Amino acid sequence: MLQELITSKTRVHVLFMFFLNQENVSYLREIAHALDESTNSLSQELAKLEDLKLLVSFKQGNKKYYQANVHHSFFHDIRNMLLKEIGFDLIKSILYRDVFGLSEIFVIGSHARGINSDIIDLVLVGQQLDNPQISASINEAERITNKKIRFLILKDNVFNKFFGHSKMFKI
């Protein structure tokens, strides 16, 4: 649906990259490589989004870095729209509804880097989580979202040890 609303495929990719994980910071060539886009079309889209104040930039050395403007009045609206486009809202509601003891859900992998993919990688954090119940809930979420969901179960005290500084975001 988002492709019909926003006709520029490059713009949609850039929005995913910076609005899914607000901590993503990248420069032009890095973005082009990650999104498999040409630097020419990407440069134009970054400039448009910066003019709209949706992205902010800063220079470090000879590179210009971009990131989402989290203070923009539409930041949360755009982010929520992107999360819904992927199905994170449904995944979150199914897992919290069905899985007793689930305390947090984190997105890792390609989506955490801002790249939309047919595979969703999650870390489920909690104490004594019931694997068969999680599997049943994940199967339901996969049918609804039409995406493959891989998950890792960690206890609260182990989570920070493994993922303290990784690229991820909470849903």
Secondary structure in CASP SS format (residue, H / E / C, confidence):
PFRMAT SS
TARGET T0000
AUTHOR 0000-0000-0000
METHOD secondary structure of the structure
MODEL  1
M C 1.00
L H 1.00
Q H 1.00
E H 1.00
L H 1.00
I C 1.00
T C 1.00
S C 1.00
K H 1.00
T H 1.00
R H 1.00
V H 1.00
H H 1.00
V H 1.00
L H 1.00
F H 1.00
M H 1.00
F H 1.00
F H 1.00
L C 1.00
N C 1.00
Q C 1.00
E C 1.00
N C 1.00
V C 1.00
S E 1.00
Y E 1.00
L H 1.00
R H 1.00
E H 1.00
I H 1.00
A H 1.00
H H 1.00
A H 1.00
L H 1.00
D C 1.00
E C 1.00
S C 1.00
T H 1.00
N H 1.00
S H 1.00
L H 1.00
S H 1.00
Q H 1.00
E H 1.00
L H 1.00
A H 1.00
K H 1.00
L H 1.00
E H 1.00
D H 1.00
L C 1.00
K C 1.00
L C 1.00
L E 1.00
V E 1.00
S E 1.00
F E 1.00
K E 1.00
Q E 1.00
G C 1.00
N C 1.00
K E 1.00
K E 1.00
Y E 1.00
Y E 1.00
Q E 1.00
A E 1.00
N C 1.00
V C 1.00
H C 1.00
H C 1.00
S C 1.00
F C 1.00
F H 1.00
H H 1.00
D H 1.00
I H 1.00
R H 1.00
N H 1.00
M H 1.00
L H 1.00
L H 1.00
K H 1.00
E H 1.00
I H 1.00
G C 1.00
F H 1.00
D H 1.00
L H 1.00
I H 1.00
K H 1.00
S H 1.00
I H 1.00
L H 1.00
Y H 1.00
R H 1.00
D H 1.00
V C 1.00
F C 1.00
G C 1.00
L E 1.00
S E 1.00
E E 1.00
I E 1.00
F E 1.00
V E 1.00
I E 1.00
G C 1.00
S C 1.00
H C 1.00
A C 1.00
R C 1.00
G C 1.00
I C 1.00
N C 1.00
S C 1.00
D C 1.00
I E 1.00
I E 1.00
D E 1.00
L E 1.00
V E 1.00
L E 1.00
V E 1.00
G E 1.00
Q C 1.00
Q C 1.00
L C 1.00
D C 1.00
N H 1.00
P H 1.00
Q H 1.00
I H 1.00
S H 1.00
A H 1.00
S H 1.00
I H 1.00
N H 1.00
E H 1.00
A H 1.00
E H 1.00
R H 1.00
I H 1.00
T H 1.00
N C 1.00
K C 1.00
K E 1.00
I E 1.00
R E 1.00
F E 1.00
L E 1.00
I E 1.00
L E 1.00
K C 1.00
D H 1.00
N H 1.00
V H 1.00
F H 1.00
N H 1.00
K H 1.00
F H 1.00
F H 1.00
G C 1.00
H C 1.00
S C 1.00
K C 1.00
M C 1.00
F E 1.00
K E 1.00
I C 1.00
END
